[in-house]
Amino acid sequence: MIEQTQTKVIKKTSVVLPTERSKVEDYNPKLMVLFGKPKSGKSTIVANIDDNLIIDLEDGYRSLSVMKLQAKNATDLFNIKQALAEKEKETGKHPYKYITIDNASRLEEFALPYAGKLYQNTEMGKKWGYKKDDKGIILLDKNGRKVPDPTADIRNLPSGNGYLYLRTAVKKLISMFQPYCDTLILVAHVKEKQILKNGEEMSEMSVDLAGKLASIICGEADAIGYVMREKNQTIISFEGGDDTIREARPIHLRGKRIVVAESDENNNLKVDLSKIFV
């Protein structure tokens, strides 16, 4: 018996394999997190960035001349995103070079109802978040619509499972603005948490977000800068290696401590961000 061998024809690919290392490039962060204590100068910094739309979640820019939009809930954020999308479609370019969301803590609050909706869209959560009678049947209003339960909190799901939906909601609210600018800036407060390092408990400063969310957002950011004041100077530190989560991938920021504002004896403030954005 003669065996017939079938020859497999391999189509030629258009992929060219690299033969040498790529050159190192410097670039502005796609996502930058600026965090610090209250009154450390965060608002002043972003207010001095040209072509920067500030999405103000706390009404904190009344004393500053800025381009801003106020948002009071997640619906406002979705409406702002829609306006940006329409403007980009009309002009064929980003509406703004920079977009700033201020601040992360309020954004997390806005994300709670949205997280609940994400959970309700799953098979497991379709009955969650509504008022029920003694038999567990969902109550309906006079128009036949389900009655929301105002006490429902996604964070109270068993085993902390609700935080998965909260993390997803916050990430979606942040990432939906990234297509409409060169750099998205997230302003955040600072919180201290206890960590174990080399068998010793110590305090670490982190972005004020719940659970693993701070680490996840910072992990996705190209630069995390800690804003502080020393005497008459405002400084952004991208130095890593101590008790603060901060670092940067872009070469011009990596490991740097940069003075961005300085006041004179008459309290006149001079802001210089030329070393932050290339």
C-alpha positions as CSV (number, residue, x, y, z in Angstrom):
1,M,0.0,0.0,0.0
2,I,1.4,3.3,-1.0
3,E,0.9,6.1,1.6
4,Q,-0.1,9.4,0.1
5,T,1.6,12.4,1.8
6,Q,-0.3,15.6,1.9
7,T,1.8,18.8,1.7
8,K,0.5,21.6,3.8
9,V,0.8,24.9,2.1
10,I,2.0,27.7,4.4
11,K,0.9,31.2,3.3
12,K,3.6,33.8,3.4
13,T,3.1,36.3,6.2
14,S,3.6,40.0,6.1
15,V,5.1,40.1,9.6
16,V,8.8,41.1,9.6
17,L,10.7,39.8,12.6
18,P,12.9,42.3,14.4
19,T,16.7,41.9,14.1
20,E,17.8,44.6,16.5
21,R,16.5,46.4,19.6
22,S,14.2,49.4,19.2
23,K,15.3,52.9,20.1
24,V,14.2,54.3,23.5
25,E,11.5,56.9,23.0
26,D,10.4,59.7,25.3
27,Y,6.7,60.6,25.4
28,N,4.0,62.3,27.4
29,P,1.9,60.1,29.6
30,K,-1.4,58.8,28.2
31,L,-2.7,58.6,31.8
32,M,-1.1,60.6,34.6
33,V,-2.2,60.4,38.3
34,L,-1.4,63.4,40.5
35,F,-2.1,62.9,44.2
36,G,-1.3,64.8,47.3
37,K,-2.7,66.2,50.6
38,P,-5.3,68.9,50.6
39,K,-4.0,72.4,49.7
40,S,-0.8,70.9,48.3
41,G,-1.2,72.7,44.9
42,K,-2.9,70.1,42.7
43,S,-5.6,72.4,41.4
44,T,-3.2,75.2,40.8
45,I,-1.0,72.9,38.7
46,V,-3.8,71.6,36.4
47,A,-5.3,75.1,36.2
48,N,-2.0,76.2,34.5
49,I,-2.0,73.6,31.8
50,D,-2.9,75.1,28.5
51,D,-5.6,73.4,26.3
52,N,-6.9,71.5,29.4
53,L,-10.5,70.6,30.0
54,I,-11.1,70.2,33.7
55,I,-14.0,67.9,34.6
56,D,-14.8,69.2,38.0
57,L,-16.5,66.8,40.4
58,E,-16.3,68.9,43.5
59,D,-16.8,72.5,42.4
60,G,-13.3,73.3,43.4
61,Y,-12.2,75.8,40.7
62,R,-14.4,78.8,41.3
63,S,-11.3,80.9,42.3
64,L,-9.3,79.8,39.2
65,S,-9.6,80.8,35.6
66,V,-10.0,77.5,33.7
67,M,-11.9,75.7,31.1
68,K,-14.2,73.4,33.1
69,L,-17.4,71.4,33.1
70,Q,-19.2,70.5,36.2
71,A,-20.3,66.8,36.7
72,K,-22.6,65.8,39.6
73,N,-23.1,62.1,38.7
74,A,-22.1,59.4,36.2
75,T,-24.9,60.5,33.8
76,D,-23.2,63.9,33.5
77,L,-19.9,62.2,32.7
78,F,-21.5,60.1,29.9
79,N,-23.0,63.3,28.5
80,I,-19.6,65.1,28.6
81,K,-18.0,62.1,26.8
82,Q,-20.7,62.2,24.2
83,A,-20.1,65.9,23.6
84,L,-16.3,65.2,23.2
85,A,-17.1,62.4,20.7
86,E,-19.3,64.7,18.6
87,K,-16.7,67.5,18.6
88,E,-13.9,65.1,17.6
89,K,-16.1,63.7,14.8
90,E,-16.9,67.3,13.6
91,T,-13.3,68.5,13.6
92,G,-11.3,65.3,13.0
93,K,-9.0,66.0,15.9
94,H,-8.9,65.9,19.7
95,P,-11.1,68.6,21.3
96,Y,-8.4,69.2,24.0
97,K,-4.8,68.2,24.3
98,Y,-5.4,67.5,28.0
99,I,-8.4,66.4,30.0
100,T,-8.3,66.4,33.8
101,I,-10.7,64.6,36.1
102,D,-10.8,66.1,39.6
103,N,-11.0,64.0,41.8
104,A,-10.7,60.2,42.1
105,S,-12.7,59.9,45.4
106,R,-15.7,61.6,44.0
107,L,-15.4,59.6,40.8
108,E,-15.6,56.4,42.9
109,E,-18.8,57.7,44.5
110,F,-20.2,58.4,41.0
111,A,-19.3,54.9,39.9
112,L,-21.4,53.2,42.6
113,P,-24.8,53.4,40.8
114,Y,-23.1,52.5,37.5
115,A,-21.4,49.5,39.2
116,G,-24.9,48.4,40.3
117,K,-26.2,48.6,36.8
118,L,-23.3,46.5,35.5
119,Y,-24.1,43.9,38.1
120,Q,-27.8,44.0,37.3
121,N,-26.9,43.3,33.6
122,T,-25.6,39.9,34.7
123,E,-27.7,36.7,35.2
124,M,-26.7,36.6,38.8
125,G,-27.6,40.2,39.5
126,K,-30.7,40.8,37.5
127,K,-32.9,40.8,40.7
128,W,-30.5,42.8,42.8
129,G,-31.2,46.4,43.8
130,Y,-34.9,46.4,43.8
131,K,-37.5,46.4,46.6
132,K,-39.1,43.0,47.3
133,D,-42.1,41.8,49.3
134,D,-42.0,39.2,52.1
135,K,-41.9,36.4,49.5
136,G,-38.9,37.9,47.7
137,I,-41.0,39.1,44.7
138,I,-39.9,42.4,43.2
139,L,-42.3,45.3,43.8
140,L,-43.7,47.3,40.9
141,D,-44.9,50.9,40.8
142,K,-48.2,52.0,39.3
143,N,-46.6,52.1,35.9
144,G,-45.4,48.5,36.2
145,R,-41.8,49.4,36.7
146,K,-39.5,47.8,39.2
147,V,-39.0,49.9,42.4
148,P,-35.3,50.6,43.1
149,D,-34.1,49.9,46.6
150,P,-32.3,53.1,47.8
151,T,-30.4,51.1,50.5
152,A,-28.8,48.7,47.9
153,D,-25.0,49.0,47.9
154,I,-22.9,47.0,45.5
155,R,-20.1,47.0,48.1
156,N,-22.2,44.8,50.4
157,L,-22.4,41.8,48.1
158,P,-21.1,38.6,49.8
159,S,-17.4,37.9,50.0
160,G,-16.6,41.5,48.7
161,N,-17.7,40.5,45.1
162,G,-19.3,43.9,44.6
163,Y,-15.9,45.5,44.5
164,L,-15.2,43.8,41.2
165,Y,-18.0,45.7,39.6
166,L,-17.0,48.9,41.3
167,R,-13.5,48.6,39.9
168,T,-14.8,47.9,36.5
169,A,-17.2,50.9,36.7
170,V,-14.4,53.3,37.8
171,K,-12.0,52.1,35.1
172,K,-14.7,52.5,32.4
173,L,-15.5,56.1,33.6
174,I,-11.8,56.9,33.4
175,S,-10.9,55.2,30.1
176,M,-13.8,56.6,28.2
177,F,-12.2,60.0,28.1
178,Q,-8.7,58.8,26.9
179,P,-9.6,58.7,23.2
180,Y,-10.4,62.4,23.2
181,C,-7.1,63.8,24.5
182,D,-3.3,63.3,24.3
183,T,-3.0,63.0,28.1
184,L,-5.7,62.2,30.7
185,I,-4.9,63.5,34.2
186,L,-6.6,62.0,37.3
187,V,-6.3,64.2,40.4
188,A,-6.6,62.3,43.7
189,H,-6.3,62.8,47.4
190,V,-3.8,60.8,49.5
191,K,-4.5,58.2,52.1
192,E,-2.2,56.3,54.4
193,K,-2.5,52.5,54.7
194,Q,-0.6,50.0,56.8
195,I,1.6,47.5,54.9
196,L,4.1,44.8,55.9
197,K,7.6,45.3,54.6
198,N,10.5,43.0,55.6
199,G,8.4,41.7,58.5
200,E,7.8,45.2,59.8
201,E,4.5,47.1,59.7
202,M,4.8,50.5,58.2
203,S,2.7,53.3,56.8
204,E,2.4,53.8,53.0
205,M,0.9,56.8,51.2
206,S,-1.4,55.8,48.4
207,V,-4.1,57.2,46.1
208,D,-7.4,57.5,48.0
209,L,-9.4,54.7,46.3
210,A,-11.1,51.6,47.8
211,G,-9.3,48.3,48.0
212,K,-7.3,47.2,45.1
213,L,-8.6,50.0,42.9
214,A,-5.7,52.4,43.7
215,S,-3.1,49.8,42.7
216,I,-4.9,48.9,39.5
217,I,-5.4,52.5,38.4
218,C,-1.8,53.4,39.3
219,G,-0.6,50.2,37.5
220,E,-2.3,51.4,34.3
221,A,-0.9,55.0,34.6
222,D,2.2,56.0,32.7
223,A,3.1,58.4,35.5
224,I,2.2,58.8,39.2
225,G,3.3,62.0,40.7
226,Y,3.1,63.0,44.4
227,V,2.4,66.7,44.8
228,M,3.8,68.5,47.9
229,R,4.8,71.9,49.1
230,E,8.2,72.8,50.6
231,K,8.4,76.4,51.8
232,N,7.6,78.5,48.8
233,Q,7.9,75.7,46.2
234,T,5.3,73.3,44.8
235,I,6.9,70.0,43.8
236,I,5.8,66.9,41.8
237,S,7.8,63.9,42.8
238,F,8.1,60.8,40.5
239,E,10.7,59.3,42.8
240,G,10.0,55.7,43.7
241,G,11.4,53.4,46.3
242,D,10.1,54.8,49.6
243,D,6.7,54.8,51.4
244,T,4.8,56.4,48.5
245,I,3.4,54.8,45.3
246,R,4.9,57.0,42.7
247,E,6.9,56.4,39.5
248,A,6.9,57.2,35.8
249,R,7.6,55.3,32.5
250,P,8.5,58.4,30.3
251,I,12.2,59.1,30.5
252,H,11.9,62.8,31.3
253,L,9.8,62.0,34.4
254,R,11.3,58.8,35.6
255,G,12.7,59.1,39.1
256,K,12.5,62.9,38.9
257,R,11.6,65.5,41.5
258,I,10.4,68.6,39.7
259,V,9.7,72.1,41.0
260,V,6.6,73.3,39.1
261,A,5.7,76.4,41.0
262,E,7.4,79.0,43.2
263,S,6.2,82.1,45.0
264,D,8.2,85.2,45.8
265,E,8.2,87.4,49.0
266,N,5.0,89.2,47.7
267,N,3.2,85.8,47.3
268,N,3.3,86.1,43.5
269,L,3.2,82.6,42.1
270,K,5.2,81.5,39.0
271,V,4.2,78.1,37.5
272,D,6.4,76.3,35.0
273,L,5.3,72.9,33.7
274,S,7.8,72.7,30.8
275,K,9.6,69.8,32.5
276,I,6.4,67.8,33.0
277,F,5.2,67.7,29.3
278,V,7.6,67.4,26.4
